[in-house]
Amino acid sequence: MNIGLVFPGQGAQYVGMGKTLLDQYATARDTFAEADERLGFQLTKLCLEGPEAELRLTYYTQPALLTASIAFYRVLAERVDVQAMVAAGHSLGEYSALVAADALSFSDAVHLVYQRGRLMDAAVPAGQGTMAAVLGMEEDALAEICAQVTREVGEVVEIANLNCPGQIVISGTVAAVAKAGEAAKATGARRAIPLTVSGPFHCSLMEPAASEFGKLLDATNIADAGIPVVANVDAAPHQKAAEIRDVLKRQLYCPVRFTDDVLAMRAMGADMLLELGPGAVLSGLIRKIDKGILTANVEDDATLEQAIQRLTN
């Protein structure tokens, strides 16, 4: 079996994530303690106790999800020899993939994504930007609608996430996203669902944040990856440190091409994708992208045992 690792992004978090693994495994507790020490605040307490509104703030969400994902990965690796051939993540999850691939140290990654969240939060004033999921429309048609609305309104709306066939997220100003959603429904989309997010991620409104974040990336040690990591921006595998740095800089304002990421991993020979992190959203998307790929997820003691059983049988 050829195994790929996938790691979730923002939206997967919930209060109490990882509690059963933290209770049972010193490895998980040590991972969270390392994050607490590097960040200088009690991320562990926030993850386990909330409040939820605080956990949803992007500069807390990002290090929280990365820490949980890496804790779950380390616990799994302690129990079974995973031997993954490739890794990828959805947006923020790409940083977890790079830690798993030994391109980034966990300590540097948790610091980076905390600063990434702060810069993303500051890039667009609260309430001015948003995102919406458009269901039942092809990429080219939706891209044309976004371009037309941008011309008409004079404000940005762009494709942000290509999650699976029939599910595309758009991002931009509140007015432009709303208008594009209505136009998409009028043109045949089944639904346009506003998302509860703190900003318009993965569109050109994030370019100021990307510029500042690029300086942090340049000051961070990035090594060649031990296994290929399929990047969101181009759905291509990367292992060289210079390439990794480049795609991370562009990731903030470019679409997340998760559908193409999965197809790329499949083309590389991966026949099982293992999701490490809270929830199982990516596993659901993967089944819609390619029903032939086996999936498993690890987020608590029960799913850990199920994943180990699938990996060892």
HUHULIN-V429873 format. One record per pair of residues at least 12 apart in sequence whose ideal C-beta (glycine too) atoms are under 10 Angstrom apart, sorted by the first residue. I is the first residue (numbers start at 1). J is the second residue. Records with the same first field share a line. If there is no record, write none. Layout:
I: J  J
This chain:
1: 83  85  270  271  272  294  310  311  313
2: 83  84  85  86  265  266  268  269  270  271  272  273
3: 82  83  84  85  86  87  265  270  271  272  273  274  294  296  311
4: 84  85  86  87  88  97  227  228  230  261  262  264  265  266  268  269  270  271  272  273  274  275  286  293
5: 69  73  76  82  84  85  86  87  88  89  93  96  97  100  101  227  229  265  270  273  274  275  276
6: 69  84  86  87  88  89  90  93  96  97  230  258  261  262  265  270  273  274  275  276  277  282  283  285  286  295  297
7: 65  66  68  69  70  72  73  87  88  89  90  91  92  93  94  95  96  97  98  99  100  274  275  276  277  282
8: 65  68  69  89  90  91  92  93  96  275  276  277  278  279  280  281  282  283  285  297  299
9: 61  62  65  66  69  89  90  91  92  93  94  95  96  161  201  232  256  258  277  281  282
10: 56  58  61  62  64  65  90  91  92  93  117  120  195  197  198  201
11: 56  61  65  90  91  92  195  196  197  278  279  281
12: 61  64  65  68  69  90  92  93  275  277  278  279  280  281  282  299
13: 46  47  52  55  56  60  61  62  64  65  68  277  278  279
14: 47  50  52  55  56  64  68  278  279  299
15: 46  47  48  49  50  51  52  54  55  56  64
16: 47  48  49  50  52  278  300
17: 47  48  55  64  65  67  68  69  71  72  277  278  279  299  300
18: 31  32  44  47  48  64  67  68  69  71  72  75  277  278  299  300
19: 47  48  49  300  301
20: 299  300  301  302  303  304
21: 68  71  72  74  75  76  298  299  300  301  303  304
22: 44  47  48  68  71  75
23: 301
24: 75  300  301  304
25: 71  72  74  75  76  78  79  301  304
26: 75  78
27: 71  72  73  74  75  76  77  78  79
28: 44  67  68  70  71  72  74  75  78
29: 44  71
30: 71  74
31: 44  66  67  68  69  70  71  72  73  74  75  106  110
32: 44  45  47  48  64  67  68  70  71
33: 67
34: 67  70  71  105  106  107  110
35: 47  63  64  66  67  68  70  71  106  107  109  110  111  114
36: 63  67  110
37: 107  110
38: 63  67  105  106  107  108  109  110  111  114
39: 60  63  64  67  107  110  111  114
40: 111  114
41: 60  63  114
43: 55  60  63  64  66  67  68  110  114
44: 64  67  71
46: 60  61  63  64
47: 60  63  64  65  67  68  71  278
56: 196  197  198
57: 117  118  121  198
58: 92  113  114  116  117  118  119  120  121  197  198  199  201
59: 113  114  115  116  117  118  119  120  121  122  198
60: 114  117  118
61: 92  113  117  198
62: 91  92  95  109  110  112  113  114  115  116  117  118  120  121
63: 92  95  109  110  111  112  113  114  115  116  117
64: 110  113  114  117  278
65: 89  91  92  93  95  96  113  277  278  279
66: 89  92  93  95  96  98  99  104  106  109  110  112  113  114  116  277
67: 96  106  109  110  113
68: 96  276  277  278  299
69: 89  92  93  95  96  97  99  100  275  276  277  278  298  299
70: 95  96  99  100  106  109  110  276  277
71: 106  276  277  298
72: 96  275  276  277  278  297  298  299  300  303  304  307
73: 87  96  97  99  100  106  274  276  277  298
74: 99  100  106  276
75: 276  298  301  304
76: 274  276  298  303  304  307  308  311
77: 100  276
79: 298  304  305  307  308  311  312
80: 304  307  308  309  311  312
81: 311  312
82: 100  274  276  307  308  311
83: 227  311
84: 97  100  101  226  227  270  272  273  274
85: 227  228  265  268  269  270
86: 101  225  227  228  229  230  237  261  264  265  266  268  269  270  273
87: 99  100  101  103  225  226  227  228  229  230  237  265  270  273  274  276
88: 101  228  229  230  231  232  235  237  258  261  262  264  265  270  273  282
89: 229  230  231  232  256  258  261  275  276  277  282
90: 161  163  232  256  258  261  275  277  281  282  285
91: 160  161  201  202  232  251  252  256  258
92: 113  116  117  120  201  232  251  256  277
93: 232  256  258  275  276  277  282
94: 113  229  230  231  232  233  244  247  248  251  256  261
95: 108  109  110  112  113  116  229  248  251
96: 109  113  276  277
97: 225  227  228  229  230  231  232  261  276
98: 112  222  223  225  229  231  238  244  248
100: 225  226  227  229  276
101: 223  224  225  226  227  228  229  238  239  244
102: 223  224  225  226  227
103: 221  222  223  224  225  226  227  229  238  239  240  241  244  245  248
104: 220  221  222  223  225  229  241  244  248
105: 220  221  222  223
108: 216  219  220  221  222
109: 220  222
111: 216  220
112: 213  216  217  219  220  222  248
115: 209  212  213  216  217  220
116: 209  210  212  213  216  217  248  251  252
117: 198  199  209
118: 209  212  213
119: 206  208  209  210  211  212  213  216  252
120: 198  199  200  201  202  205  206  208  209  210  213  252
121: 198  199  209
122: 199  208  209  212
123: 199  200  201  205  206  207  208  209  210  211  212  213  252  253
124: 156  172  173  198  199  200  201  203  205  206  208  209
125: 199
126: 198  199
127: 174  198  199
128: 155  172  173  174  175  199  200  205
129: 155  156  157  171  172  173  174  176  177  197  198  199  200  201  203  205  206
130: 157  170  171  172  173  174  175  176  177  178  194  195  196  197  198  199  200  201
131: 157  160  161  169  170  171  172  177  193  194  195  196  197  198  199  200  201  202  203
132: 157  160  168  169  170  171  172  174  177  178  180  181  184  191  192  193  194  195  197
133: 160  161  163  167  168  169  170  181  191  192  193  194  195
134: 146  159  166  167  168  169  170  177  180  181  184  185  189  190  191  192  193
135: 166  167  168  184  185  189  190  191  192  193
136: 165  166  167  168  184  185  188  189  190  191  192
137: 166  167  168  170  184  185  187  188  189  190  191  192
138: 165  166  168  188  189
139: 159  162  165  168  255  257  259
140: 159
141: 168  184  187  188  189
142: 158  159  162  168  169  170  180  183  184  187  189  192
143: 158  159  168  170  255
144: 183  187
145: 157  159  170  179  180  181  182  183  184  186  187  189
146: 158  159  160  168  170  171  172  176  177  179  180  183  184  203
147: 159  180
148: 179  180  183
149: 170  172  175  176  177  178  179  180  181  182  183  184
150: 172  173  176  179  180  204
152: 176  179  180  183
153: 172  173  175  176  177  178  179  180
154: 173  175  176
155: 172  173  174  175  176  177  179  205
156: 171  172  173  176  177  200  203  204  205
157: 170  171  172  173  174  175  176  177  178  179  180  181  183  200  203  205
158: 170  171  172  176  177  180  200  202  203  204  205  253  254  255
159: 171  172  180  202  203  254  255  256  257
160: 172  177  195  197  200  201  202  203  206  253  254  255  256
161: 195  201  202  232  255  256  257  258  259
162: 232  235  255  256  257  258  259  260  261
163: 256  257  258  259  262  281  282  284  285  288  289
164: 258  259  262  282  284  285  286  287  288  289  290
165: 259  285  288  289
166: 189  190  259  288
167: 193  258  259  285  288
168: 184  189  255  259
169: 193  195  197  201  202  203  255  256
170: 184  192  195  200  202  203  255
171: 195  197  199  200  201  202  203  204  205  206  253  255
172: 200  203  204  205
173: 200  203  205
174: 194  200
176: 200  203
177: 192  194  195  200  203
178: 192  194
180: 192
181: 193  194
201: 251  252  253  256
202: 232  233  251  252  253  254  255  256
203: 252  253  254  255
204: 253  254
205: 252  253
206: 251  252  253  254
207: 250  252  253
208: 252  253
209: 252  253
210: 248  249  250  251  252  253  254
211: 249  252  253
212: 252
213: 248  249  251  252
214: 245  246  248  249  250  252
215: 249
216: 249
217: 244  245  246  248  249
218: 245  249
220: 245  248
221: 241
222: 240  241  242  243  244  245  248
223: 239  240  241  244
224: 238  239  240  241  242  243  244
225: 237  238  239  240  241  243  244
226: 239
227: 239
228: 264  265  268
229: 243  244  247  261
230: 247  257  258  260  261  262  263  264  265  268  270
231: 243  244  246  247  248  250  251  254  256  257  261  264
232: 247  248  250  251  254  255  256  257  258  260  261
233: 246  247  248  249  250  251  252  253  254  255  256  257
234: 246  247  250  251  254  257  260  261  264
235: 256  257  258  259  260  261  262  263  264  265  267
236: 257  260  261  264
237: 261  264  265  267  268
258: 282  285  286  289
259: 285  286  288  289  290
260: 289
261: 273  282  286  289
262: 282  285  286  287  288  289  290  293
263: 289  290  293
265: 286  290  293
266: 286  289  290  292  293
270: 293  294
271: 290  292  293  294
272: 293  294  295  296  307  310  311
273: 286  287  289  290  293  294  295  296  297
274: 294  295  296  297  298  307  310  311
275: 295  296  297  298  299  303  307
276: 296  297  298  299  303  304  307
277: 297  298  299
278: 297  299  300
279: 297  299
280: 295  296  297  298  299  303
281: 297
282: 295  297
283: 295  296  297
284: 297
294: 310
295: 307  310
296: 308  309  310  311
